[in-house]
Amino acid sequence: MEYHFDIPVDVEDIKKLHIGDIVYVSGTVFTARDAAHHLMLEQNKIDIPFDPSIMALYHCGPLMKKNKDGWKVISAGPTTSGRMEIFEDKFIEKYGINLIIGKGDMGERTRKTLQKHSGVYMSYTGGAGALAADSIQEVRAVYWLEELGMAEAIWIFVVKEFGPLVVAIDSYGESIYRELKKNENILLSKG
Amino acid sequence: MDYGSIVGGIVQLIKKAEIELPSDVVKALKNAYDIEEGIAKIQIENILKNIDVAKKTMRPMCQDTGVQTFFVKIGVDYLYVGRLKKQITDAVKIATEQVPLRPNTFDPFTHKNHKDNTGDYIPAITWDFVDGSDVIITAIPKGGGSENMSKLVMLKPGVGIEGVKDFVVEEMIKAGGNPCPPTVVGIGIGGGADLAMKLGKTALLRPVGIRHQDKKIALMEEDLIKRINQSGIGPMGLGGKTTVLDVHVEKAPRHPASLPVGLVVQCWADRRANMIIHSDGTWEVE
């Protein structure tokens, strides 16, 4: 199935999604990688200058360029989501995240937490940074740029029809990666 | 000999590598598009669209513009060797602003970003000497996601080449979607630990689709391609037929007690570009 949703996406729509579905989203996303996850878990929720619960979390360290009109996105594909696995269960619970966009496998902690709190993890094509940048319509803000640098800072983007995203982990606890691993394990045991 | 002209040429080289994929990689991706279906086909379609957008708009295809990595072959009769390292480093700094490149060099202790993609030992340059008076510089900017899946193992020689193959297949299955498959895999066998890794990276310089001249190594490459693709990991680890675009193996003699294997993983964005500098200071980027 193919869906087009505006962010934030309510529980009813999240529940429509199953692994393998294709989704396009429009609305506000915030980028966060390792350092930003760590920082936001350390901070008091009240001190965070934006509301993560009404945005999608995008695992991305964009390539940006500043000109006289402000920041411009050059290339902004997803980063390897597996690195955030050590933070993600706590992060989802603390900030009420129900949409995560990234690439590559996310593990058991994320899968179970998404199931518990009705969220989904969606994969965008890694390396397709120039194409992804074309879906970003506005750079709304950047936080902790000085402290964390361009790649690790939190960028707030407004996206339009960002996709095709593939639902890789759904709110029912199903995971594309888990399904594939069954086949891989058979191959490994042969080796 | 115009110092600045060569620096300008190296900036062009970096720009070309970041923006335009070599035709052998594009061809392999198009072949993958033809055989894939469903979600896997969508991933390859996105990749091919992205390659077009990057080329048309002159933007880096991936936001991870990598660690600036160069292989340089110096003709022994080239007279200006002493300037080359500084010319490459200066070019990286200029390219960071002009292309632009993401500032990707962090001090491991202070977390301070050098902001210009240079630092101790970076750009990473491998030097070699060849006959003649030309210099050939290959730029191969290396992204972090794929580099993170690289591995070194010191196998027991008794496991033989079959043991090497099992190690590679197992590691590529464990890597799953993380290195942005379909990947290109470089394998270095033999030497010491450092040489095995270097050979693995050097193996990536060979164009996709070209087999090793040594028949038994070529057969090993074909076998590895087949076995890794049987995993079903597919493009971006979402399932499919194409997990690797190619596997390249290079070898050196090994110590009787050692069987080192260096596994170097490159994402589908197998970025490479070449520059030739002639003894009169003229240059071409291809």
Boltz contact constraints between the chains, C-beta under 6 A:
constraints:
  - contact:
      token1: [A, 62]
      token2: [B, 63]
      max_distance: 6.0
  - contact:
      token1: [A, 63]
      token2: [B, 63]
      max_distance: 6.0
  - contact:
      token1: [A, 63]
      token2: [B, 102]
      max_distance: 6.0
  - contact:
      token1: [A, 65]
      token2: [B, 100]
      max_distance: 6.0
  - contact:
      token1: [A, 74]
      token2: [B, 59]
      max_distance: 6.0
  - contact:
      token1: [A, 75]
      token2: [B, 59]
      max_distance: 6.0
  - contact:
      token1: [A, 75]
      token2: [B, 60]
      max_distance: 6.0
  - contact:
      token1: [A, 75]
      token2: [B, 63]
      max_distance: 6.0
  - contact:
      token1: [A, 76]
      token2: [B, 63]
      max_distance: 6.0
  - contact:
      token1: [A, 77]
      token2: [B, 62]
      max_distance: 6.0
  - contact:
      token1: [A, 77]
      token2: [B, 63]
      max_distance: 6.0
  - contact:
      token1: [A, 80]
      token2: [B, 145]
      max_distance: 6.0
  - contact:
      token1: [A, 80]
      token2: [B, 178]
      max_distance: 6.0
  - contact:
      token1: [A, 82]
      token2: [B, 178]
      max_distance: 6.0
  - contact:
      token1: [A, 104]
      token2: [B, 177]
      max_distance: 6.0
  - contact:
      token1: [A, 104]
      token2: [B, 178]
      max_distance: 6.0
  - contact:
      token1: [A, 104]
      token2: [B, 237]
      max_distance: 6.0
  - contact:
      token1: [A, 105]
      token2: [B, 176]
      max_distance: 6.0
  - contact:
      token1: [A, 105]
      token2: [B, 177]
      max_distance: 6.0
  - contact:
      token1: [A, 125]
      token2: [B, 43]
      max_distance: 6.0
  - contact:
      token1: [A, 125]
      token2: [B, 46]
      max_distance: 6.0
  - contact:
      token1: [A, 125]
      token2: [B, 236]
      max_distance: 6.0
  - contact:
      token1: [A, 126]
      token2: [B, 180]
      max_distance: 6.0
  - contact:
      token1: [A, 126]
      token2: [B, 236]
      max_distance: 6.0
  - contact:
      token1: [A, 127]
      token2: [B, 62]
      max_distance: 6.0
  - contact:
      token1: [A, 127]
      token2: [B, 180]
      max_distance: 6.0
  - contact:
      token1: [A, 127]
      token2: [B, 267]
      max_distance: 6.0
  - contact:
      token1: [A, 127]
      token2: [B, 269]
      max_distance: 6.0
  - contact:
      token1: [A, 128]
      token2: [B, 46]
      max_distance: 6.0
  - contact:
      token1: [A, 128]
      token2: [B, 50]
      max_distance: 6.0
  - contact:
      token1: [A, 129]
      token2: [B, 62]
      max_distance: 6.0
  - contact:
      token1: [A, 129]
      token2: [B, 63]
      max_distance: 6.0
  - contact:
      token1: [A, 130]
      token2: [B, 50]
      max_distance: 6.0
  - contact:
      token1: [A, 130]
      token2: [B, 53]
      max_distance: 6.0
  - contact:
      token1: [A, 130]
      token2: [B, 54]
      max_distance: 6.0
  - contact:
      token1: [A, 130]
      token2: [B, 59]
      max_distance: 6.0
  - contact:
      token1: [A, 130]
      token2: [B, 61]
      max_distance: 6.0
  - contact:
      token1: [A, 131]
      token2: [B, 49]
      max_distance: 6.0
  - contact:
      token1: [A, 131]
      token2: [B, 50]
      max_distance: 6.0
  - contact:
      token1: [A, 131]
      token2: [B, 53]
      max_distance: 6.0
  - contact:
      token1: [A, 149]
      token2: [B, 113]
      max_distance: 6.0
  - contact:
      token1: [A, 150]
      token2: [B, 103]
      max_distance: 6.0
  - contact:
      token1: [A, 151]
      token2: [B, 102]
      max_distance: 6.0
  - contact:
      token1: [A, 164]
      token2: [B, 42]
      max_distance: 6.0
  - contact:
      token1: [A, 166]
      token2: [B, 39]
      max_distance: 6.0
  - contact:
      token1: [A, 166]
      token2: [B, 238]
      max_distance: 6.0
  - contact:
      token1: [A, 176]
      token2: [B, 238]
      max_distance: 6.0
  - contact:
      token1: [A, 180]
      token2: [B, 239]
      max_distance: 6.0
  - contact:
      token1: [A, 183]
      token2: [B, 232]
      max_distance: 6.0
  - contact:
      token1: [A, 184]
      token2: [B, 173]
      max_distance: 6.0
  - contact:
      token1: [A, 184]
      token2: [B, 231]
      max_distance: 6.0
  - contact:
      token1: [A, 187]
      token2: [B, 231]
      max_distance: 6.0
  - contact:
      token1: [A, 191]
      token2: [B, 166]
      max_distance: 6.0
